[in-house]
Amino acid sequence: MTTSTQLPPEVRKVVTDVVEDGDRIEPRRRRPRRRRGQDSADRGILSISDRRKRGVRWGSRSVNTVLLIVLLIVGLGPLLWLAKSAITPTQDTLATPMALWPHGVDWANLSTAWSTVHIDVQFMNTIWVAAGSWAMQVLVATTGGYALSVLRPKYGAVLYGLILCTLFVPSVVLLVPLYLTILDPPLLGQSLINRFWAVWLPAGASAFNLVLVKRFFDNLPREVFEAARTDGAGPFRLFWSIVLPMSKPILGVVSVFAIIAAWKDYLWPLLVLRDPGIQPLSVRLPTLQAAIELDVYLAALAISTLIPIVLFLVFQGLFLRSAGLGGAVKG
């Protein structure tokens, strides 16, 4: 019987397994290694051999370039036009809306929109509305997700199912009962109309954010929680010192969703904030449209869109980056 030790050296280099069947030896040769990324490239529309062809390569690059230009025009075009029109006189915007300042730039539109039309007051109101809504949504989503995912109460599955059911209820259906609740809230005995709490409290009841945070908490390593409990950490300490520091990515996502939703909300603030002195920009600007010039109105719109853009640029790292928890558990 022939063994692997009797094989020549050049044969033993390629033999990985010997299957003995009587006096016959069937060597299994190693499969050739594929380069990194080769599997993902083969799964695309174009194979590696197709990409090596000059015509296919230039064609794919041309298509990618055209799609990128179209995406930039569709995504950034309206914002760039608004920024241009905010410092353009009304006559130029109406006569040649796509021209770049045919009669010069009018920077006074921004100062007029900020001070004369009192956009600064509505701007601060919008910040208060967005900040309070963000705080309530983060508070409810994190505590609720922590209770359902980490603490896991006895009837947590039933409660989570009821929360999921609320996602199928249209928000328009809830306007009337929610308005009646704000008009005469239980236990308070005083109406919340014309108060920021009328916007903050309903904003906290976001089932989508709670489900989002809960699903993120489900993927956190349970070994860290068990180690913290072994060291004597209670529920509050576990939540504050362990769970929240590991949840920065999902907190960034919820923050972006909450602030943008509060910044552009129109219907609910219009119903509960009737006093013009406390109305946000989303409610006040449509009212002022008929009373101010077009260039000043466009400048006010540009100011109102500035903060959401800045916030997204600040939080885009947390919004797009997944949680790096590889070193959270020591082996």
C-alpha positions as CSV (number, residue, x, y, z in Angstrom):
1,M,0.0,0.0,0.0
2,T,1.3,3.4,-0.9
3,T,1.4,6.1,1.7
4,S,1.7,9.9,1.4
5,T,5.3,9.8,2.8
6,Q,6.4,7.7,-0.2
7,L,5.2,10.3,-2.7
8,P,7.8,12.6,-4.4
9,P,8.2,16.0,-2.8
10,E,6.7,17.8,-5.8
11,V,3.5,15.7,-5.5
12,R,3.2,16.1,-1.7
13,K,3.1,19.9,-2.2
14,V,-0.3,19.7,-4.0
15,V,-1.8,16.8,-2.1
16,T,-4.1,17.9,0.8
17,D,-6.0,14.7,1.3
18,V,-5.5,11.1,0.4
19,V,-8.4,8.9,-0.3
20,E,-7.3,5.2,-0.2
21,D,-9.3,2.8,-2.3
22,G,-7.4,-0.5,-2.5
23,D,-4.1,0.3,-4.2
24,R,-5.4,3.5,-5.8
25,I,-4.6,6.9,-4.5
26,E,-6.7,9.9,-5.5
27,P,-5.0,13.2,-4.5
28,R,-7.2,16.2,-3.9
29,R,-5.6,19.3,-5.2
30,R,-6.1,22.7,-3.6
31,R,-8.5,25.1,-5.2
32,P,-6.8,28.1,-6.6
33,R,-7.2,31.1,-4.4
34,R,-9.4,33.9,-5.6
35,R,-8.4,37.5,-5.2
36,R,-10.2,39.6,-2.6
37,G,-13.3,41.1,-4.1
38,Q,-13.4,38.6,-7.0
39,D,-16.5,36.9,-5.7
40,S,-18.4,40.1,-5.4
41,A,-17.2,41.2,-8.8
42,D,-18.4,38.0,-10.4
43,R,-21.9,38.5,-8.9
44,G,-22.4,41.8,-10.6
45,I,-24.0,42.5,-14.0
46,L,-20.6,42.7,-15.6
47,S,-18.0,40.0,-15.1
48,I,-14.2,40.5,-14.8
49,S,-13.7,39.6,-18.5
50,D,-16.3,42.1,-19.6
51,R,-14.8,44.9,-17.5
52,R,-11.5,44.3,-19.3
53,K,-13.0,45.2,-22.6
54,R,-12.4,48.8,-23.5
55,G,-15.9,49.5,-24.8
56,V,-17.7,48.0,-21.8
57,R,-15.4,49.8,-19.4
58,W,-15.9,53.2,-21.0
59,G,-19.6,52.6,-21.3
60,S,-20.0,51.7,-17.6
61,R,-18.0,54.8,-16.6
62,S,-20.1,57.0,-18.8
63,V,-23.4,55.6,-17.3
64,N,-22.1,56.1,-13.8
65,T,-21.0,59.7,-14.6
66,V,-24.4,60.5,-16.1
67,L,-26.3,59.0,-13.1
68,L,-24.1,60.9,-10.7
69,I,-24.8,64.2,-12.5
70,V,-28.5,63.6,-12.6
71,L,-28.5,62.7,-8.9
72,L,-26.6,65.9,-8.0
73,I,-29.1,68.0,-10.1
74,V,-32.1,66.4,-8.6
75,G,-30.8,66.5,-5.0
76,L,-28.8,69.7,-4.8
77,G,-30.5,71.7,-7.6
78,P,-33.5,73.0,-5.6
79,L,-31.3,73.9,-2.6
80,L,-28.7,75.7,-4.8
81,W,-31.5,77.6,-6.6
82,L,-33.0,78.6,-3.3
83,A,-29.6,79.8,-2.0
84,K,-29.2,81.8,-5.2
85,S,-32.7,83.3,-5.2
86,A,-32.3,84.3,-1.5
87,I,-29.8,87.0,-2.5
88,T,-31.4,87.9,-5.8
89,P,-33.8,90.8,-6.3
90,T,-37.4,89.9,-7.0
91,Q,-37.4,91.3,-10.6
92,D,-34.5,89.2,-11.6
93,T,-36.0,86.1,-10.0
94,L,-39.3,86.6,-12.0
95,A,-37.7,87.6,-15.3
96,T,-34.7,85.2,-15.4
97,P,-35.1,82.6,-12.6
98,M,-32.1,80.5,-13.8
99,A,-29.7,83.4,-14.4
100,L,-26.9,84.1,-11.9
101,W,-27.5,87.6,-10.6
102,P,-27.9,89.6,-13.8
103,H,-28.2,92.9,-11.8
104,G,-26.0,92.1,-8.9
105,V,-26.4,90.5,-5.5
106,D,-28.8,91.8,-2.8
107,W,-27.5,90.7,0.6
108,A,-30.1,92.9,2.3
109,N,-32.7,90.2,1.8
110,L,-31.2,88.1,4.5
111,S,-31.0,90.9,7.1
112,T,-34.5,92.0,6.2
113,A,-35.9,88.5,6.6
114,W,-34.1,88.1,9.9
115,S,-35.0,91.4,11.6
116,T,-37.7,93.4,9.8
117,V,-40.1,90.5,9.2
118,H,-39.1,89.1,12.6
119,I,-38.0,85.7,11.2
120,D,-35.6,85.7,14.2
121,V,-38.5,85.2,16.6
122,Q,-40.0,82.3,14.6
123,F,-36.5,80.9,14.1
124,M,-36.0,80.7,17.9
125,N,-39.5,79.2,18.2
126,T,-38.5,76.5,15.7
127,I,-35.4,75.7,17.7
128,W,-37.4,75.3,20.9
129,V,-39.9,73.1,19.2
130,A,-37.2,70.9,17.6
131,A,-35.1,70.7,20.8
132,G,-38.1,69.7,22.9
133,S,-39.4,67.2,20.4
134,W,-35.9,65.7,20.1
135,A,-35.5,65.4,23.8
136,M,-38.9,63.7,24.3
137,Q,-38.3,61.3,21.4
138,V,-34.8,60.3,22.6
139,L,-36.0,59.9,26.2
140,V,-39.0,57.7,25.3
141,A,-37.3,55.7,22.6
142,T,-34.2,54.8,24.7
143,T,-36.0,54.0,27.9
144,G,-38.7,52.1,26.2
145,G,-36.2,50.2,24.0
146,Y,-34.1,49.5,27.1
147,A,-37.0,48.1,29.0
148,L,-38.2,45.9,26.2
149,S,-34.8,44.7,25.0
150,V,-32.6,44.5,28.1
151,L,-34.9,44.3,31.1
152,R,-37.5,42.2,29.3
153,P,-40.6,42.4,31.5
154,K,-43.0,39.5,31.8
155,Y,-45.5,40.8,29.3
156,G,-42.9,42.6,27.1
157,A,-43.8,40.6,24.0
158,V,-47.5,41.6,24.2
159,L,-46.6,45.3,24.8
160,Y,-44.2,45.2,21.9
161,G,-46.8,43.7,19.6
162,L,-49.3,46.5,20.6
163,I,-46.6,49.1,19.8
164,L,-46.1,47.5,16.4
165,C,-49.8,47.7,15.7
166,T,-49.8,51.4,16.2
167,L,-47.5,51.7,13.1
168,F,-50.4,50.7,10.9
169,V,-52.7,53.5,12.2
170,P,-52.6,56.6,10.0
171,S,-51.6,59.7,11.8
172,V,-54.5,61.6,10.4
173,V,-56.9,59.4,12.3
174,L,-55.3,60.4,15.6
175,L,-55.6,64.1,15.1
176,V,-59.1,64.6,16.6
177,P,-58.5,62.4,19.8
178,L,-55.1,63.9,20.2
179,Y,-56.4,67.4,19.9
180,L,-59.1,66.7,22.5
181,T,-56.5,65.3,24.8
182,I,-54.4,68.4,24.5
183,L,-57.4,70.6,24.9
184,D,-58.4,69.0,28.2
185,P,-55.5,66.8,29.4
186,P,-56.2,64.3,32.2
187,L,-54.9,65.0,35.7
188,L,-53.7,68.5,34.7
189,G,-57.0,70.3,34.4
190,Q,-55.5,73.0,32.2
191,S,-55.4,73.3,28.5
192,L,-52.0,73.0,26.7
193,I,-53.0,75.0,23.7
194,N,-50.4,77.7,22.9
195,R,-47.8,75.9,24.9
196,F,-44.8,74.1,23.5
197,W,-45.7,71.0,25.6
198,A,-48.6,70.5,23.2
199,V,-46.0,69.7,20.5
200,W,-43.3,68.1,22.7
201,L,-45.5,65.5,24.4
202,P,-47.2,64.0,21.3
203,A,-43.8,63.9,19.6
204,G,-42.4,61.6,22.2
205,A,-45.0,58.9,21.4
206,S,-43.1,57.7,18.3
207,A,-43.5,53.9,17.8
208,F,-41.1,54.0,14.9
209,N,-38.2,55.4,17.0
210,L,-38.9,52.9,19.8
211,V,-38.9,49.9,17.4
212,L,-35.7,51.2,15.8
213,V,-33.9,51.6,19.2
214,K,-35.2,48.3,20.5
215,R,-33.9,46.4,17.5
216,F,-30.5,48.0,17.9
217,F,-30.4,47.1,21.6
218,D,-31.2,43.5,20.7
219,N,-27.9,43.3,18.8
220,L,-25.8,44.5,21.7
221,P,-23.6,41.8,23.3
222,R,-25.4,40.3,26.3
223,E,-22.0,39.3,27.9
224,V,-21.4,43.0,28.7
225,F,-24.7,43.3,30.5
226,E,-24.1,40.1,32.5
227,A,-20.6,41.3,33.4
228,A,-22.0,44.6,34.6
229,R,-24.7,42.9,36.7
230,T,-22.1,40.7,38.2
231,D,-20.1,43.8,39.2
232,G,-23.2,45.1,41.0
233,A,-24.6,47.5,38.4
234,G,-28.3,48.2,38.8
235,P,-30.8,48.9,36.0
236,F,-30.2,52.6,36.0
237,R,-26.4,52.3,36.1
238,L,-26.5,49.6,33.4
239,F,-28.6,52.0,31.2
240,W,-26.6,55.1,31.8
241,S,-23.0,53.7,31.8
242,I,-23.2,50.7,29.5
243,V,-26.1,50.9,27.1
244,L,-26.1,54.6,26.2
245,P,-22.3,54.8,25.4
246,M,-22.7,51.8,23.1
247,S,-25.7,53.3,21.4
248,K,-24.2,56.5,19.8
249,P,-25.0,55.4,16.2
250,I,-28.7,54.8,16.8
251,L,-28.9,58.0,18.9
252,G,-27.5,59.9,16.0
253,V,-30.1,58.4,13.6
254,V,-33.0,59.1,15.9
255,S,-31.8,62.6,16.5
256,V,-31.6,63.4,12.8
257,F,-35.1,61.9,12.2
258,A,-36.6,63.8,15.2
259,I,-35.1,67.2,14.4
260,I,-36.0,67.1,10.7
261,A,-39.5,65.9,11.4
262,A,-40.1,68.6,14.0
263,W,-38.5,71.3,11.7
264,K,-40.8,70.6,8.8
265,D,-44.0,69.7,10.7
266,Y,-46.9,72.0,9.8
267,L,-50.3,70.6,10.6
268,W,-50.0,69.8,14.3
269,P,-48.2,73.1,15.3
270,L,-50.8,75.0,13.3
271,L,-53.6,73.4,15.4
272,V,-52.1,73.8,18.9
273,L,-49.9,76.9,18.5
274,R,-52.4,79.6,17.5
275,D,-50.4,82.5,18.9
276,P,-48.2,84.0,16.1
277,G,-45.6,84.9,18.7
278,I,-44.8,81.2,19.4
279,Q,-45.4,79.7,16.0
280,P,-42.4,78.0,14.3
281,L,-41.1,78.9,10.8
282,S,-43.1,76.0,9.2
283,V,-46.3,77.6,10.3
284,R,-45.5,81.3,10.1
285,L,-43.8,81.4,6.7
286,P,-46.9,80.5,4.7
287,T,-48.8,83.2,6.5
288,L,-46.2,85.8,5.7
289,Q,-45.9,84.9,2.1
290,A,-48.7,87.3,0.9
291,A,-47.4,90.2,3.1
292,I,-43.7,90.3,2.1
293,E,-41.7,90.5,-1.1
294,L,-40.7,87.4,-2.9
295,D,-36.9,87.9,-2.4
296,V,-37.4,88.4,1.3
297,Y,-39.6,85.3,1.5
298,L,-37.1,83.2,-0.4
299,A,-34.4,84.5,2.0
300,A,-36.5,83.4,4.9
301,L,-36.9,79.9,3.4
302,A,-33.2,79.7,2.9
303,I,-32.6,80.5,6.6
304,S,-35.2,77.9,7.6
305,T,-33.4,75.2,5.6
306,L,-29.9,76.0,6.9
307,I,-30.1,74.4,10.3
308,P,-31.3,70.9,9.1
309,I,-28.5,70.9,6.6
310,V,-25.9,71.7,9.2
311,L,-27.3,69.1,11.6
312,F,-27.2,66.4,9.0
313,L,-23.6,67.3,8.1
314,V,-22.7,67.1,11.8
315,F,-24.5,63.8,12.4
316,Q,-23.8,62.1,9.1
317,G,-20.9,60.1,10.6
318,L,-23.3,58.6,13.2
319,F,-26.0,58.3,10.7
320,L,-24.0,56.3,8.2
321,R,-21.6,54.5,10.5
322,S,-22.5,51.3,12.2
323,A,-21.7,50.5,15.8
324,G,-18.1,49.4,16.3
325,L,-18.6,46.9,19.1
326,G,-15.8,44.5,18.2
327,G,-13.8,45.3,21.3
328,A,-16.7,45.5,23.7
329,V,-16.3,41.9,24.8
330,K,-12.9,40.5,25.8
331,G,-12.3,36.9,24.9
